[in-house]
Amino acid sequence: MFKNIKGMIILIISAACLLINSCNPGDTDTSGVTDDNVTSTPKAVDTQFDNTELSESNLSPFLKKNNAKFRIAVIQSGEYFSYADVFEGMIQGLMTIGWIKDHTFDYTGYADGKTVLNILLELKKYSYSDYLELSPKYYYDLKWSSANARSREFKALLAPAAGIDLIISLGTQASQILAAPKQFPIPVLVDSMSDPVGSGVLKSMKDSGKDYLTGIVDPEQDLRQVKLFYSVIGFKNLGLIYENSDIGRQYAAYDDVMSVSKELGFKVVGNTHVLPDPENEDDDAAWARCEAQYVKALKELAPKVDAVYLAVQAGLSEYSLPDIVAVLNQHKIPSFIMEGKDFVKNGILLGESDSNLLTKGIYSAKKIVRIFQGIKPRHLNQVFEHVPHIAINLDTADAIDFDVPIDILATADEIYKTMSKGETNE
């Protein structure tokens, strides 16, 4: 989410050097660290868990040897709705396996709705776990700037005094910074990246390349989505809006979309008349320009296509969604959203359902437990593949005169009937 890749690389290299410096036990500011000061064995192995009990089914919660809770830090690249969905899925996964007590979160009291920080604030409201410590104190938002890794707060969070046992990293930029050191004393779980291997975070789909590092890779997720969309609609010309840059094509899964188009015989009609993410995350006027330009690009594209795959892009947001839905409905165009389950609730025709996020969340929760049990993150499986479960909005189907196939209705996990209220019939 940078205007140029070269600038991003420079910032990441700089931030990575600062990250390594932050690991010095005696200094959280500027001093360096040698290999002798850093261990590739995660400190989280110092637990009450008996490794002789290790098995796929043994996910029972336990404490550290000093009867302390495991402390988890959460670092995100910037504010993005998908990060909150993924993190909430992890929390639900930890609830499912018994590490966090069951609870229903209410985000209605937050002006910005569901965010990673607000999820942590919701956890803080009740006695959520006897085994884990997740807190706003151990959260950091880079705000789309690698330069923020220079901050005292960021370096202090990674210093030994903070007592962090695991870092959850959300987004490519944060994960590139945390994956840069050859060795690092805290286990790191990376997620929510469009291309974890191509971005250099992971060595390969099966090997993170670093003992302290593990990720979650679904190599055919976007391929499956486009194939699913095609099987439902049978379009001839698929619209795709994306930024004309390396990172813009990554976010749009451009290569995967083109691959499926060749396999199935449809044409991809692209529109790159969009703006990149603003450099300042808090610049509301800049975000508004991105959103307005996205709607304009969609208006240009709509007469040329018979379906649109809505990929990740700065101008596609909850704020621009009403205008986007209006354009799609006016031109009777079926749509599929790459990320964002609530977008289907609020007017997009098709997407993946909540059950996918929960399944992935349970997978992540199990990996977290395995790390606390003493397994090196690098030794954990990274490939997570799942059959997509569909969500559909029937109001939108009616608006675009789309006759929903019976088999889709029968197999859909989530069926939305009222866009404005989000009422469902599952």
C-alpha positions in Angstrom: 0.0 0.0 0.0 2.8 2.3 -1.0 3.0 4.6 -4.0 6.2 2.9 -5.2 7.8 -0.4 -4.5 11.4 1.0 -4.3 10.4 3.4 -1.5 8.6 0.6 0.4 11.7 -1.6 0.2 14.0 1.2 1.5 11.7 1.8 4.4 11.3 -1.9 5.2 15.1 -2.4 5.2 15.5 0.6 7.5 12.8 -0.6 9.8 14.2 -4.1 9.9 17.5 -2.8 11.1 15.8 -0.9 13.9 13.7 -4.0 14.7 16.9 -6.0 15.2 18.3 -3.3 17.4 15.2 -3.3 19.6 15.9 -6.9 20.7 18.9 -5.9 22.9 18.0 -6.9 26.4 19.7 -3.8 27.9 18.5 -1.2 25.5 15.2 -0.6 23.7 16.5 2.5 21.8 19.5 2.3 19.6 22.1 -0.4 20.5 22.7 -3.3 18.2 22.6 -7.0 19.0 24.9 -9.9 18.0 23.8 -13.5 17.1 25.0 -14.5 20.6 22.3 -12.3 22.2 19.5 -13.9 20.2 18.2 -17.4 20.3 16.3 -19.2 17.5 14.5 -21.2 20.2 11.3 -19.4 21.2 11.2 -18.4 24.9 7.6 -19.5 25.0 8.7 -23.1 25.4 9.2 -22.4 29.1 5.8 -23.8 30.0 4.1 -26.3 32.2 3.3 -28.4 29.1 4.9 -31.9 29.0 6.1 -32.5 25.5 5.4 -36.3 25.9 1.7 -35.3 25.8 2.0 -33.7 22.4 -0.7 -35.0 20.0 -3.0 -33.5 17.4 -5.9 -33.8 19.9 -4.2 -32.3 22.9 -5.1 -28.6 22.8 -5.9 -28.3 26.5 -4.9 -24.9 28.0 -2.0 -24.6 30.4 0.1 -21.8 32.0 3.8 -20.9 31.9 6.1 -22.5 34.4 5.8 -19.5 36.8 2.0 -19.8 36.6 1.8 -16.7 34.5 -0.4 -16.3 31.4 0.9 -16.3 27.9 1.2 -12.7 26.6 0.3 -12.1 23.0 1.1 -8.9 21.0 -0.8 -7.9 17.9 0.8 -5.7 15.3 -1.0 -4.5 12.1 0.2 -2.7 9.0 -2.7 -0.2 9.2 -6.4 0.0 9.6 -8.1 -2.4 7.3 -11.5 -4.2 7.8 -10.1 -7.6 6.8 -7.5 -7.6 9.6 -10.3 -7.3 12.2 -12.3 -10.1 10.5 -9.2 -12.4 10.6 -8.3 -11.5 14.2 -11.8 -12.0 15.4 -11.7 -15.4 13.7 -8.6 -16.2 15.7 -10.3 -15.2 18.9 -13.3 -17.3 18.1 -10.9 -20.2 17.3 -9.3 -19.8 20.8 -12.8 -19.8 22.3 -13.6 -23.0 20.4 -10.6 -24.9 21.8 -11.1 -23.5 25.3 -8.3 -21.0 25.7 -10.7 -18.0 25.8 -14.1 -18.0 27.5 -17.1 -17.7 25.1 -18.4 -14.2 24.7 -20.3 -12.2 22.1 -18.7 -8.8 21.2 -20.8 -5.7 20.6 -19.2 -3.0 18.4 -22.2 -0.7 18.2 -20.7 1.7 20.8 -17.5 2.3 18.7 -17.5 5.1 16.1 -15.2 3.1 13.9 -17.1 -0.3 14.4 -15.1 -3.5 14.5 -11.4 -3.0 14.5 -8.5 -5.0 15.9 -8.1 -2.5 18.7 -11.8 -2.6 19.5 -11.7 -6.4 19.7 -9.0 -6.0 22.3 -11.1 -3.4 24.1 -14.0 -5.8 24.1 -11.9 -8.6 25.6 -10.9 -6.2 28.3 -14.5 -5.8 29.5 -14.7 -9.3 30.9 -12.6 -12.0 32.5 -11.8 -13.6 29.1 -9.1 -16.1 29.9 -7.1 -17.8 32.7 -4.3 -18.6 30.3 -3.9 -15.8 27.8 -3.2 -12.1 28.1 -4.3 -9.9 25.1 -4.4 -6.2 25.7 -4.5 -2.9 24.0 -1.1 -2.3 25.8 0.4 -5.0 23.5 -1.1 -3.7 20.3 0.6 -1.5 17.7 -0.6 0.0 14.4 2.1 1.0 11.9 -0.5 3.2 10.1 0.9 2.1 6.7 4.3 3.5 7.5 7.4 1.4 8.1 9.0 4.5 9.5 6.8 4.0 12.6 8.9 0.9 13.5 11.5 3.5 14.6 9.1 4.7 17.4 10.0 4.1 21.0 6.6 2.4 21.6 7.2 -0.1 18.8 10.7 -1.0 20.0 9.6 -1.2 23.6 6.8 -3.7 22.7 9.4 -6.1 21.2 12.0 -5.7 24.0 12.4 -8.4 26.6 11.0 -6.2 29.3 7.6 -6.4 27.6 7.4 -10.2 28.2 5.8 -11.0 24.9 5.4 -14.7 24.2 4.0 -14.5 20.7 3.4 -11.8 18.1 0.4 -11.9 15.7 1.3 -9.9 12.6 -1.5 -8.7 10.3 -0.7 -7.4 6.9 2.2 -7.5 4.5 4.1 -4.4 5.7 4.1 -5.4 9.4 5.0 -9.0 8.5 7.9 -7.9 6.2 9.4 -5.9 9.1 9.0 -8.8 11.6 10.3 -11.4 9.2 13.4 -9.5 8.2 15.8 -10.6 11.0 17.6 -13.9 10.5 16.9 -14.7 14.1 14.4 -13.3 16.6 13.6 -14.3 20.2 9.8 -14.1 19.9 7.7 -16.5 17.9 5.8 -14.6 15.1 2.6 -15.7 13.4 1.9 -13.8 10.2 -1.4 -13.5 8.4 -3.6 -11.4 6.1 -1.1 -11.0 3.2 -2.1 -11.1 -0.5 1.2 -12.8 -1.5 3.2 -14.0 1.6 5.8 -15.8 -0.6 6.1 -13.2 -3.3 6.4 -10.4 -0.8 9.4 -12.1 0.8 7.9 -12.8 4.2 7.9 -16.5 3.8 10.6 -18.5 2.0 8.0 -20.8 0.4 4.5 -22.1 1.0 5.8 -25.0 3.0 8.8 -23.4 4.7 8.9 -20.0 6.5 12.7 -19.9 6.2 13.1 -18.7 9.9 12.8 -20.8 13.0 10.8 -18.1 14.8 8.4 -17.6 12.0 5.2 -19.3 10.6 2.5 -18.2 8.4 -0.8 -19.2 6.9 -0.9 -19.8 3.1 -3.9 -20.7 1.0 -2.3 -20.9 -2.4 -5.5 -21.3 -4.4 -7.9 -19.1 -2.4 -8.4 -16.5 -5.2 -8.4 -19.1 -7.9 -11.3 -20.9 -6.1 -13.2 -17.7 -5.6 -13.1 -16.8 -9.3 -14.0 -20.3 -10.4 -16.9 -20.4 -7.9 -18.1 -17.0 -9.2 -17.9 -18.3 -12.8 -19.7 -21.5 -12.0 -22.6 -19.5 -10.5 -22.8 -16.7 -13.1 -21.1 -18.0 -16.3 -19.9 -14.5 -17.4 -18.1 -13.8 -20.6 -16.5 -10.5 -19.6 -15.2 -10.1 -16.0 -14.5 -6.7 -14.6 -11.5 -6.1 -12.4 -10.5 -2.7 -10.8 -6.9 -2.4 -9.5 -4.0 -0.1 -9.2 -1.5 -0.4 -12.0 1.5 -1.3 -9.9 3.2 -4.5 -8.7 1.6 -4.2 -5.3 -1.8 -3.2 -6.8 -1.8 -6.3 -9.0 -0.9 -8.4 -5.9 -3.8 -7.1 -4.0 -6.1 -7.8 -6.9 -4.8 -11.3 -7.4 -4.3 -10.3 -11.0 -2.2 -13.3 -12.0 -4.7 -15.7 -10.6 -7.7 -14.0 -12.3 -5.8 -14.1 -15.6 -4.9 -17.8 -15.1 -8.6 -18.7 -14.5 -9.7 -16.6 -17.5 -7.4 -18.6 -19.8 -8.6 -21.9 -18.3 -12.3 -21.2 -18.5 -12.4 -19.0 -21.6 -13.7 -15.6 -20.4 -12.2 -12.2 -20.9 -10.9 -9.9 -18.2 -11.6 -6.3 -18.6 -9.5 -4.1 -16.3 -9.7 -0.6 -15.1 -6.7 1.0 -13.4 -8.1 4.6 -13.1 -7.8 4.5 -9.3 -5.7 6.1 -6.6 -3.3 4.3 -4.2 -3.8 4.3 -0.5 -3.1 7.7 1.1 0.3 8.0 2.7 -1.4 9.4 5.8 -3.9 6.9 7.2 -5.7 9.7 9.1 -6.3 11.9 6.0 -10.0 11.6 5.6 -10.1 13.9 2.6 -7.5 11.7 0.7 -9.5 8.6 1.5 -12.7 10.3 0.2 -10.9 11.0 -3.1 -9.8 7.4 -3.4 -13.4 6.3 -2.9 -14.9 8.8 -5.3 -12.3 7.8 -8.0 -13.1 4.1 -7.4 -16.8 4.7 -8.1 -15.9 6.7 -11.2 -13.7 3.8 -12.4 -16.6 1.4 -11.8 -19.0 3.6 -13.8 -16.5 3.5 -16.7 -16.2 -0.3 -16.4 -19.8 -1.3 -15.9 -21.0 -1.0 -19.5 -18.2 -3.2 -20.7 -18.7 -6.3 -18.5 -21.3 -8.8 -17.3 -19.8 -9.4 -13.9 -17.3 -7.8 -11.5 -14.8 -9.3 -9.1 -14.3 -6.8 -6.4 -10.6 -7.1 -5.2 -8.8 -5.2 -2.5 -8.3 -1.6 -3.4 -8.1 1.7 -1.4 -11.4 3.1 -2.9 -13.4 0.0 -2.0 -14.7 0.6 1.5 -17.8 0.6 3.6 -18.2 4.3 2.9 -18.1 3.9 -0.9 -20.2 0.7 -0.8 -23.6 2.3 -1.2 -22.5 4.1 -4.4 -20.8 0.9 -5.7 -24.0 -1.1 -5.1 -26.0 1.6 -6.9 -23.8 1.4 -10.0 -23.9 -2.4 -10.0 -27.6 -2.6 -9.6 -28.2 0.1 -12.3 -26.3 -2.0 -14.8 -27.7 -5.4 -13.5 -24.1 -6.6 -12.8 -23.4 -9.6 -10.5 -20.6 -9.1 -8.1 -18.3 -11.2 -5.9 -16.2 -9.6 -3.1 -12.7 -11.0 -2.4 -12.6 -9.9 1.2 -15.2 -8.5 3.6 -18.1 -10.6 4.8 -20.2 -7.6 5.7 -20.1 -6.3 2.1 -22.5 -9.1 1.1 -24.8 -8.2 4.0 -24.9 -4.7 2.6 -25.4 -5.2 -1.0 -22.8 -7.2 -2.9 -24.3 -10.3 -4.5 -21.8 -13.0 -3.5 -18.8 -13.6 -1.2 -17.4 -16.1 1.3 -19.3 -16.7 4.5 -18.3 -16.3 8.2 -17.7 -20.1 8.5 -14.5 -19.7 6.4 -13.1 -17.2 8.9 -14.0 -19.4 11.9 -12.4 -22.5 10.2 -9.2 -20.5 9.5 -9.4 -19.0 13.1 -9.4 -22.5 14.6 -6.5 -23.5 12.4 -4.6 -20.4 13.7 -5.6 -21.1 17.3 -4.1 -24.6 17.0 -0.9 -23.2 15.7 -0.7 -20.8 18.6 -1.1 -23.6 21.1 1.5 -25.7 19.3 4.0 -22.8 19.7 3.2 -22.6 23.4 3.7 -26.3 23.6 7.3 -25.8 22.4 7.2 -26.5 18.7 9.4 -24.2 16.7 7.1 -22.1 14.5 9.0 -23.1 11.4 8.1 -26.7 11.9 4.4 -26.1 11.8 2.4 -26.6 8.6 1.6 -23.4 6.8 -0.7 -24.5 4.0 -4.3 -24.0 4.9 -6.8 -24.9 2.1 -10.6 -24.9 2.5 -13.6 -25.3 0.3 -15.3 -21.8 0.0 -18.6 -21.5 1.7 -20.9 -18.9 0.0 -22.8 -15.9 1.3 -25.5 -14.4 -1.0 -27.7 -11.4 -0.9 -31.2 -12.1 -2.3 -32.3 -8.5 -2.3 -29.4 -7.8 -4.7 -30.3 -10.8 -6.8 -33.8 -9.4 -7.2 -32.4 -5.9 -8.0 -30.2 -7.2 -10.9 -32.8 -9.7 -12.1 -30.6 -12.7 -11.3 -32.4 -16.0 -10.9 -30.4 -17.7 -8.1 -29.8 -21.4 -8.9 -31.5 -23.8 -6.4 -28.2 -25.5 -5.6 -26.7 -22.2 -4.5 -29.6 -21.6 -2.2 -29.3 -25.1 -0.8 -25.6 -24.8 -0.1 -25.2 -21.2 0.9 -24.1 -20.7 4.5 -25.5 -17.2 4.7 -28.5 -15.8 2.9 -29.2 -12.1 3.4 -32.7 -10.9 2.6 -32.6 -7.3 3.8 -29.6 -5.1 2.8 -30.4 -2.2 5.1 -30.9 -4.2 8.2 -28.7 -7.2 7.5 -31.3 -9.7 8.5 -30.4 -13.3 7.5 -32.0 -16.6 7.0 -29.4 -19.3 7.3 
